[in-house]
Amino acid sequence: MDSELETPQPSALSTPSDQAEPSGGLSRRHALGLLGTAGAGAVAVPLLGAGTAAADAPIGAPAFNPTPDTAGAPPVQGLHLTFGADPRTQMVVSWLTDGPVKKPRVLYGTLKHGFGSSADARTRTYVDGKSGRTVYVHHAALNRLSPGTDYLYMVSHQGSTPDSGNFRTVPSGRAPLTFTSFGDQSAPQVTWTADGTVGLDANSTPATKDIVSGIEQVAPLFHLLNGDLCYANLDVDRVRTWNNFFTNNTRSARFRPWMPAAGNHEIESANGPIGLGAYQTYFSLPSTETDPELAGLWYAFTAGSVRVIVLQNDDNCLQDGGDVYISGYSGGRQLAFLEKELRAARASRETDWIVVAMHQVMISSSDANGADLGLRQKYGPLFDKYGVDLVVCGHEHNYERSLAVRGVVTSSETLTPNPVSTATDDIDTSLGTVHMILGGGGVSGTTNQAFFKDGTAKVITAVASSAPTGSKRAATYVKEQAIWTGVRDLEHPYGFAAFTVDPGRFPGDTTRLHVTYYNVNKPHGELSVFEKFTLHRKRSDGHR
């Protein structure tokens, strides 16, 4: 799955003068020339029009040939960002090509000093088990960045036209910041069907494109993508679907990290030991897992006073939802990681908010997938013990959020989450965890019309020991009273949430997370506000 063709050797960030041009680098003047007229405003405003860089690159940048390559080098595609282990000082720039390339590289720097630094990219590959095609993804780690700073970057490989973007690193310490989240996107596309005619790939809608434009209107520091990214496992041409997914999302993901959680539809037959080889190749994530089979499937990062923990739920849920059933695949390693992360985050005087991003759900009042008892059994006690503030999910193709919950209803067969407050507008998360289902990322087959209307919900409590050929393991469902439900959107199928951190003013002050849920409306994709609410808790740096 993972073929290392190049080893990155990122250089330290240098700061040449505006006039001096470093060896092998680009000055501010040349940086602006390559980025075009939009370059001057790139730091303050997302470069929505940024694409292939201009063709008149300066002499003295040997890694970049801005003219079409006569040898037919594949172009840069699907440019996207992810955080490194420390989002204040590290960023990973990634892109796709249709074939092998030479000298994949990133030049980067600030608007003031130009592209004074460079990083070689490492190439990962996998062979798609359905088509036999080899996919090439290049990841360049940018290190020694300055916190809270705007950077420009340009990527290329030998013989290709450069492509470019910009980003802002996470600030140090407690600071205001905004992030967004949704799940279940798919990709806007057509493909060739088995008989050679044109067909619409599974789950595609125009909303999968419109929602990316919506994210760019908010312009968050980073975005959480909560699983079922593109549904390639359901399509005739899985490689094309992944390519279309990145082509669509690069309009945002080249300017801000899109941090994914793998969902059940990322599990693809014959792609890696547990079917997640494509996902693991496309994304370079701040994983601490030493087993290559498990690398990148769960990870964590800090942004300001927020610790984000990303999980891969097919390890711990009961439902059979992928091409292969992989429940229990980590042998408990993911749960051990989760508890270690939660313990450290809640003990830290620098961390106020604990946010968990994952795909399958612990609450749902929709007659679709339903909540999963496996997650309630394994995650519930840990979320309660360490005071998780917020859980963002996908899986159900609708919007729903819970009341603050902690513990379970006594003697409930389904471990029904126990609401600790009826508040829906200003919620104290030190009392309990709020769960949000954000599954309106653009996929077809929406479930906002499937909400139970009688105050009940269903929970998967078991699955069959085996499945008929070509089918899934049958699930056993048990009904419960949905006493934990808070707000649901019955009318609109598509949307995303934005979260803005107010860090407070002094040690022990109240910090707030202001939440806005936006609808992405048919037929033109304009945004409207469905609801706003606030989460609050005391800062962790008060007297103890």
C-alpha positions in Angstrom: 0.0 0.0 0.0 2.7 2.5 1.0 5.6 2.8 -1.4 8.1 5.4 -0.3 9.7 6.9 -3.4 11.1 10.1 -1.9 12.2 11.0 1.6 11.3 14.5 2.7 14.1 16.8 3.8 12.3 20.0 4.8 14.5 23.0 5.2 14.3 25.6 8.0 12.3 28.8 7.2 14.7 31.5 6.1 13.8 35.2 5.9 15.6 36.8 3.0 15.0 40.4 2.1 12.4 41.4 -0.4 15.1 42.2 -2.9 17.4 39.2 -2.4 16.5 35.9 -4.0 17.7 32.9 -2.2 19.4 30.1 -4.1 16.7 27.8 -5.4 14.0 29.9 -3.9 11.7 32.8 -5.0 11.5 36.4 -3.9 8.3 38.1 -2.7 8.1 39.8 -6.1 8.4 36.5 -8.0 6.0 34.8 -5.5 3.3 37.4 -6.3 4.0 37.0 -10.0 3.5 33.3 -9.8 0.3 33.6 -7.8 -1.1 36.2 -10.1 -2.9 39.4 -9.2 -4.8 37.5 -6.5 -1.5 36.9 -4.7 -1.4 40.3 -3.1 -4.6 39.6 -1.2 -3.9 35.9 -0.6 -3.2 36.2 3.1 -6.3 38.1 4.0 -8.8 36.6 1.6 -9.0 32.9 0.4 -7.7 32.5 -3.1 -11.0 31.2 -4.5 -9.7 31.6 -8.0 -6.2 30.1 -7.4 -5.3 27.3 -9.6 -2.4 26.7 -12.0 0.3 29.3 -11.4 1.3 31.7 -14.2 3.7 30.5 -16.8 6.4 33.1 -16.4 8.3 31.6 -13.5 11.7 33.3 -12.8 15.1 31.9 -13.7 16.7 30.4 -10.6 13.9 28.0 -9.5 15.2 24.7 -11.0 12.6 22.5 -9.3 9.8 24.2 -11.2 9.4 24.2 -14.9 6.3 26.4 -15.6 5.9 25.3 -19.2 4.0 22.1 -20.3 6.4 19.2 -20.2 7.2 17.7 -23.6 7.8 14.3 -21.9 4.2 14.3 -20.7 4.7 14.7 -16.9 1.3 14.3 -15.2 -0.2 17.5 -13.8 -0.7 18.5 -10.1 -4.2 17.5 -9.0 -6.3 17.6 -5.8 -4.1 19.9 -3.8 -5.0 19.6 -0.1 -3.7 20.4 3.4 -3.6 18.6 6.7 -2.1 19.6 10.0 1.2 18.1 11.2 1.6 16.9 14.8 1.9 20.6 16.0 -0.6 22.7 14.0 1.2 25.9 15.3 4.4 25.0 13.5 3.7 22.1 11.0 1.6 21.7 7.9 1.4 18.9 5.3 0.8 19.8 1.6 -0.5 16.9 -0.5 -1.4 16.4 -4.1 -2.2 13.6 -6.6 -0.8 12.6 -9.9 -1.9 10.0 -12.5 1.6 8.5 -12.7 5.1 8.5 -11.1 6.9 11.9 -11.0 10.4 13.1 -10.3 11.4 15.6 -7.6 8.0 16.5 -6.1 8.6 19.6 -4.0 7.0 22.5 -2.2 8.4 26.1 -2.0 6.9 28.1 0.8 7.2 31.3 2.8 5.5 34.5 3.8 4.2 37.3 1.7 6.9 39.6 3.1 9.8 37.3 2.5 8.8 35.2 -0.5 9.3 31.5 -1.0 12.5 31.2 1.0 12.1 27.6 2.1 11.5 24.3 0.4 10.4 20.8 1.4 10.8 17.6 -0.7 7.7 15.4 -0.8 7.4 11.7 0.0 5.3 9.7 -2.5 2.9 7.0 -1.3 1.2 4.6 -3.6 -1.5 2.0 -3.6 -2.9 -0.3 -6.3 -6.7 -0.2 -6.5 -7.9 -3.7 -6.0 -10.8 -3.3 -8.3 -9.2 -1.7 -11.4 -5.5 -2.6 -10.9 -4.6 1.1 -11.3 -1.7 2.6 -9.2 -2.5 5.8 -7.4 0.3 8.3 -6.6 0.0 10.8 -3.7 2.8 13.2 -2.7 3.1 14.6 0.8 5.4 17.4 1.8 5.9 18.2 5.5 6.5 21.9 6.2 8.2 22.3 9.6 9.5 25.1 11.8 6.6 27.4 10.8 5.7 30.4 13.0 2.4 30.2 15.0 -0.5 32.4 13.9 1.2 33.2 10.6 0.0 33.4 7.0 2.0 31.4 4.5 2.1 31.0 0.7 3.2 27.8 -1.0 3.7 26.5 -4.5 3.9 22.8 -5.4 5.3 21.0 -8.5 7.4 18.2 -9.7 9.8 17.9 -12.6 8.1 18.9 -15.9 4.8 20.1 -14.4 3.2 23.5 -14.2 3.2 24.7 -10.5 0.0 25.0 -8.4 -0.3 27.1 -5.3 -2.3 28.0 -2.2 -2.0 29.7 1.1 -2.8 28.9 4.8 -2.6 30.2 8.3 -1.0 28.3 11.1 -2.7 27.8 14.5 -1.9 30.6 17.0 -0.1 29.8 20.2 -2.1 29.7 23.5 -5.7 30.6 24.0 -7.1 32.5 21.0 -10.3 33.1 19.2 -10.7 30.7 16.2 -13.4 29.2 14.0 -13.7 25.6 12.7 -16.4 23.9 10.7 -17.7 20.3 10.4 -19.9 18.0 8.3 -19.9 14.4 7.1 -21.2 12.3 4.3 -20.3 14.4 1.3 -19.7 12.2 -1.9 -18.5 14.0 -5.1 -20.3 15.8 -7.9 -19.5 13.7 -10.9 -20.5 11.4 -13.8 -18.6 8.3 -14.8 -18.5 5.6 -17.5 -20.9 2.8 -16.7 -20.1 -0.9 -17.3 -21.7 -0.7 -20.8 -19.7 2.4 -21.8 -22.5 4.9 -21.4 -22.4 8.0 -19.1 -23.9 7.5 -15.7 -24.2 9.4 -12.4 -22.0 7.9 -9.7 -23.7 6.7 -6.5 -24.8 9.3 -4.0 -23.8 12.4 -6.1 -25.8 15.6 -5.8 -25.1 19.3 -6.6 -24.9 19.9 -2.8 -21.6 18.1 -2.6 -20.2 21.1 -4.6 -22.3 23.8 -3.0 -21.2 22.9 0.5 -17.5 23.5 -0.3 -18.4 27.1 -1.4 -20.3 27.4 1.9 -17.2 26.5 3.9 -15.2 29.1 2.0 -17.8 31.7 2.9 -17.1 31.0 6.6 -13.4 30.7 5.9 -12.5 28.6 9.1 -9.1 27.9 10.4 -9.7 24.2 9.7 -12.5 21.8 8.8 -13.5 18.4 10.3 -14.9 15.9 7.7 -16.7 13.3 9.7 -16.5 10.2 7.5 -18.1 8.8 4.3 -16.0 11.2 2.3 -16.8 10.2 -1.3 -18.4 6.8 -1.3 -15.9 5.4 -3.8 -16.5 1.9 -2.6 -20.0 2.0 -4.2 -18.8 3.3 -7.6 -17.7 1.7 -10.8 -14.4 3.6 -10.9 -13.2 4.1 -7.4 -10.0 5.9 -8.5 -12.0 8.4 -10.5 -14.4 9.1 -7.6 -11.5 9.8 -5.2 -10.0 12.1 -7.9 -13.3 14.0 -8.3 -13.6 14.3 -4.5 -10.2 16.1 -4.3 -10.8 18.1 -7.4 -14.0 19.4 -5.8 -12.6 20.0 -2.4 -9.3 21.6 -3.4 -11.3 24.9 -3.7 -11.2 25.0 0.1 -8.7 22.3 1.2 -5.7 24.1 -0.4 -6.4 27.1 1.9 -7.2 25.3 5.2 -6.7 21.8 6.5 -9.6 19.4 6.0 -9.1 16.9 8.8 -10.9 13.6 8.0 -12.3 10.7 10.0 -12.7 7.5 8.0 -16.2 6.2 7.8 -17.7 2.8 6.8 -17.7 3.8 3.1 -13.9 4.3 3.2 -13.6 0.5 3.7 -12.9 -0.7 0.1 -12.6 -4.4 -0.8 -9.0 -5.4 -1.8 -7.5 -2.1 -0.8 -5.2 -2.8 2.1 -5.3 -5.3 4.9 -8.5 -3.9 6.4 -9.8 -2.1 3.3 -8.6 1.4 4.3 -5.5 1.6 2.1 -6.8 4.2 -0.2 -7.8 6.5 2.7 -4.4 6.0 4.3 -2.6 6.8 1.1 -4.5 10.0 0.3 -4.1 11.6 3.7 -1.0 12.3 5.8 -2.3 12.7 9.3 -0.7 13.3 12.8 -1.0 9.7 13.9 1.1 8.3 16.7 0.3 4.7 15.8 3.4 2.6 15.1 1.7 -0.2 13.2 1.6 0.7 9.5 -1.8 -1.1 9.2 -3.3 1.3 11.6 -1.5 4.5 10.9 -3.7 7.5 10.3 -6.9 5.9 11.4 -7.1 7.8 14.7 -5.2 10.9 15.7 -5.4 14.1 17.7 -4.3 17.7 17.5 -4.6 21.0 19.4 -5.9 24.3 18.1 -5.8 27.0 20.7 -7.7 25.7 23.7 -9.4 22.9 21.7 -8.1 19.4 21.7 -9.6 17.5 18.8 -9.6 13.7 18.9 -10.5 11.8 15.6 -11.7 8.2 15.7 -12.3 5.4 13.3 -15.5 3.8 14.5 -15.8 0.6 12.5 -13.3 -0.8 15.1 -15.8 -0.3 17.9 -19.3 -0.2 16.5 -21.5 -3.2 15.8 -23.0 -2.2 12.5 -21.7 -3.8 9.3 -21.4 -0.9 6.9 -18.2 -1.3 4.7 -17.1 -3.6 2.0 -15.7 -5.9 4.7 -16.6 -6.3 8.4 -13.7 -5.1 10.5 -15.1 -4.7 14.0 -12.4 -5.1 16.6 -9.5 -4.7 14.1 -7.2 -2.8 16.4 -7.4 -5.3 19.3 -8.2 -2.4 21.8 -5.3 -0.1 20.6 -7.7 2.6 19.6 -9.6 2.6 22.9 -6.3 2.8 24.8 -5.3 5.8 22.6 -8.6 7.4 23.3 -8.4 7.1 27.1 -4.8 8.3 27.1 -5.7 11.3 25.0 -8.8 12.1 27.1 -6.9 11.8 30.4 -4.1 14.1 29.2 -6.5 16.7 27.7 -8.7 17.0 30.8 -5.6 17.3 33.0 -4.1 20.0 30.9 -4.3 23.6 32.1 -4.0 24.7 28.4 -6.9 22.7 27.1 -10.5 23.8 27.8 -12.5 22.0 25.1 -12.4 18.4 24.2 -14.0 17.7 20.8 -14.3 14.2 19.4 -14.9 13.7 15.6 -16.1 10.4 14.3 -18.5 8.8 11.9 -21.1 6.4 13.3 -23.4 7.7 16.1 -24.3 7.2 19.7 -27.6 9.1 19.4 -30.1 9.2 16.5 -33.9 9.5 16.4 -33.9 8.7 12.6 -35.3 5.5 11.2 -32.1 5.1 9.2 -28.9 3.5 10.6 -29.8 4.2 14.2 -27.5 4.6 17.2 -25.0 1.9 17.9 -24.8 0.0 21.3 -21.1 -0.9 20.6 -20.1 2.8 20.7 -22.2 3.5 23.8 -20.6 0.6 25.6 -17.0 1.5 24.7 -17.0 5.3 24.4 -19.7 6.3 26.7 -17.9 5.6 30.0 -14.8 7.4 28.7 -16.7 10.4 27.5 -18.4 10.7 30.9 -15.2 10.1 33.0 -13.2 12.8 31.2 -15.9 15.3 30.4 -16.0 15.3 26.6 -17.7 18.6 25.6 -18.7 17.9 22.0 -19.0 14.9 19.7 -19.5 15.6 15.9 -20.6 12.7 13.7 -22.1 11.9 10.3 -23.6 8.6 9.2 -27.2 9.7 9.4 -27.9 12.0 6.5 -29.6 14.7 8.5 -29.0 17.2 11.3 -29.7 16.4 14.9 -28.2 17.4 18.2 -28.7 16.1 21.7 -29.2 17.7 25.1 -26.1 17.5 27.3 -25.9 13.9 28.5 -23.9 12.1 31.1 -24.3 8.5 32.3 -27.2 6.2 31.2 -30.8 5.6 32.2 -30.8 3.0 35.0 -31.5 -0.5 33.7 -31.9 0.5 30.1 -31.2 -2.3 27.7 -29.8 0.2 25.1 -27.7 2.2 27.6 -29.9 5.2 26.9 -27.9 8.4 27.4 -29.1 10.4 30.4 -29.9 14.1 29.8 -28.6 16.3 32.6 -30.2 19.5 31.4 -33.0 20.6 29.1 -31.2 23.7 27.9 -30.8 24.0 24.1 -29.7 27.6 23.7 -26.8 28.0 26.3 -25.4 24.7 27.5 -22.9 24.0 30.3 -20.8 21.1 28.9 -19.1 20.6 32.3 -22.4 18.9 33.1 -22.5 16.6 30.1 -21.6 16.0 26.4 -23.5 17.4 23.4 -23.6 15.1 20.4 -24.2 16.5 16.9 -25.1 14.6 13.8 -23.8 16.6 10.8 -24.6 14.2 8.0 -25.8 16.6 5.4 -22.6 17.1 3.5 -24.1 16.6 0.1 -24.9 12.9 -0.2 -28.1 11.7 -1.8 -30.4 9.4 0.2 -31.0 12.0 2.9 -32.9 10.9 6.0 -34.3 14.2 7.4 -37.8 12.9 6.5 -37.2 9.7 8.4 -37.2 11.0 12.0 -39.4 9.2 14.4 -42.3 11.4 15.3 -43.4 9.6 18.5 -40.4 10.4 20.7 -38.7 7.1 20.2 -35.4 6.0 18.5 -33.8 2.7 17.5 -30.5 1.3 18.6 -28.4 -1.5 17.0 -27.8 -4.0 19.8 -26.4 -6.9 17.9 -25.4 -8.2 14.4 -25.5 -11.6 12.9 -22.3 -13.7 13.1 -22.1 -13.9 9.3 -23.6 -12.3 6.2 -25.0 -13.8 3.0 -22.7 -13.4 0.0 -22.8 -9.8 -1.3 -24.8 -8.6 1.7 -24.4 -7.2 5.2 -24.7 -8.8 8.6 -28.3 -8.4 9.7 -28.7 -6.0 12.6 -31.0 -6.4 15.6 -32.7 -3.2 16.7 -34.3 -2.2 20.0 -36.5 0.8 20.4 -35.9 3.4 23.2 -37.4 6.7 24.4 -35.3 9.5 22.8 -35.3 11.5 26.0 -31.9 12.9 25.0 -32.9 14.6 21.8 -32.6 18.3 21.6 -33.0 19.9 18.1 -33.7 18.3 14.7 -34.0 19.8 11.2 -36.9 18.0 9.6 -37.1 20.3 6.6 -33.6 20.8 5.2 -31.3 17.9 4.1 -28.0 19.7 3.6 -25.8 21.8 5.9 -22.8 22.2 8.1 -21.9 23.7 11.5 -19.4 26.4 12.4 -17.8 26.7 15.8 -16.2 29.9 17.1 -14.2 29.8 20.3 -14.3 32.7 22.7 -11.4 31.8 25.0 -12.4 34.2 27.8 -10.3 37.0 29.3 -8.5 35.6 32.4 -7.6 32.4 34.2 -10.7 30.6 35.3 -13.0 32.8 33.2 -15.9 31.3 31.3 -15.0 30.2 27.8 -17.7 29.8 25.1 -18.1 27.9 21.9 -20.6 29.7 19.7 -22.3 27.3 17.2 -24.1 28.2 14.0 -25.7 25.5 11.9 -26.1 26.6 8.2 -28.4 25.1 5.7 -27.1 24.8 2.1 -30.2 25.4 0.1 -31.6 24.1 -3.2 -31.3 24.8 -6.0 -28.5 27.4 -6.0 -26.6 26.5 -2.8 -27.1 29.7 -0.9 -26.6 29.6 2.9 -29.2 30.4 5.5 -29.0 30.0 9.3 -31.0 27.2 10.8 -30.0 27.8 14.4 -27.4 29.3 16.7 -26.6 28.2 20.2 -23.7 28.4 22.7 -21.7 25.9 24.7 -19.9 27.1 27.8 -17.6 25.9 30.6 -14.9 27.3 32.9 -11.4 27.6 31.7 -9.0 24.9 33.0 -6.4 27.4 34.2 -8.4 28.6 37.2 -7.5 27.7 40.8 -7.7 24.0 41.5 
